[in-house]
Amino acid sequence: MSDLARVEDLAQRVADGLANEAMIAELEALMREDESARITYLQTLQLHQDLERKAARGTLSDDPVLVELPRDFRKSPSHSWGPALAMTGSLLAAVVVWVWLAGQGGDAEINEPHIATITRLDQVDKPLAYHQPFEPGDRIAFNTGFVELTYRNGTRLVLQGPVNYTLEDADRGRLELGSLAAEVPPGASGFTVVTPSAEVKDIGTRFAVVLLDTGRTEFEVFEGEVRARSTAGSVSKSFKKGETAAVDDGATDVQSISTNLIRFRGVYDALNQHTVNAVADRFVQGGKHVDLVPIDGQDVLMLKQLGANNDVARKVWICFDLSEQSVDLDRPATLTLHTAKDLKRESWDVQLYGLKSGFKPGKGIQNIDWREETLTWNNAPGNDAGSPVQMNNAAALITSGEIRVDPENEPAGSFFTFTIPSLKPFMQEDGTVTLMLSTATGRHKVLLLSAREHETFAGPLLSFETQKQNIN
């Protein structure tokens, strides 16, 4: 790569927000030594700035951008070129104040020892986060919505607000308010839920527990078996699939009761939702980069488009493997995405596509088992390589909408969701689903989302309902 090509490459990364400290130092050194490097730098960044300005005015076109250089710009290297770079205004500031996101990772909290993490959030009124870790003794409380906790041993716990729950250890939790449902895999048998009036211990099962305002505990067994006793008594009783029981506050015995359908419906339905991580995700870049795999930014998914110029267009591909899941294809699913860095804007217009079932690749196009390390603009399945926005007829538009965030109150790591009415049109023969993201207009700058490799924030998540039997 020639020095000028390298300057253009580095300037492009600055514009995309992917330059690290070493790249910035390299760029400064190249510009300090070579007048043409300084010109190339200004031309590249001013192209972005001009497109952004035109996008804001709604006057995007393919007209060439004329760069007017300051009069002292062509002085020899012995003269200061700082004033010339100052002409780029906020573009130069982006270089000077850049904070390398990867350098902030350090010993991220997500890597600390923990017994459970949050694996799904649904309309919760508290500032909780996906993959938020919990240690023994930690408490989780909220008023509305659902939270799914997944323990290290595979136990899934769904909490419904209002709820107050303490994780006592890896096999035991205390419910002080509200309701929960648990799914315990065979290898983790023995998980116990304790309330002020009862103790419910699983024997490889799925069950729900609710603590009423009166202090009464009720529970139902959806699958398998549990053993339960009153905290005021010593005799345990066994309950199996379809059975419901209760313990009144202060009572010494566990009594069988008729099932209350309303009591357990919320947590039962929530327990039948599963969330999986993406198995592959990557952004691709157009223009002169159509046959190149981006060599950096593996931990981010970049969306970008500033008009008809494909050189600054970025689209995203995401793959989920559902081959081992019992997916209810007739029910809605949810795609959750996280921002990867602090934002300066408030909204983006984004389109979500799905690769149609039965996709067959054309010449030079990757198949449904596409790979991150070889995915490009030209070979990405379903991509309209001639458009900075559209996909081709192998893909179907799922939804298009405005993504809004609050830069002050929702910094890096804030998340938003897309609702997918059904996964049936996009389920491939190998059990994978490929989703694609593009911008809907050219009215915004770069949007960086967390990829599955991101060390701090969760990558793409797909939540869906499983095929289930009717509750009693």
Buried (B, 14 or more C-beta within 10 A) or exposed (E): EEEBEBBBBBBBBBBBBBBBEEBBEBBBEBBEEBBEBBBBBBBBBBBBBBBBEBBEEEEBEEEEEEBEBBEEBBEEEEEEBEEBBEBBEEBBEBBEEBEBBEEEBEEBEBEEEBBBBBBBBBEBEEEEBBBBBBEBEBEBBBEEBBBBBBBEBEBBBBBBBBBBBBBBEBBBBBBBBBBBBBBBEEEBBEBBBBBBBBBBBBBBBBBBBBBBEEBBBBBBBBBBBBBBBBBBBEEBBEBEBEBBBBBBBEBEEBEEEEBBEEBBEBBBBBBBBBBBBBBBBBBBBBEEBBEEBBEEBBBBBBBBBBBBBBBBBBBBBBBBBBEEBEBBBEBEBBBBBBBBBBBEBBEBBBBBBBBBBEBEBEEEBBEBEBEBEEBBBBBBBBBBBEBBBBBBEBBBBBBBBEBEBEEEEBEBBBBBBBEBEBBEBBBBEEBBBBBBBBBBBBBBBBBBBBBBEBBBBBBBBBBBBEEBEEBB
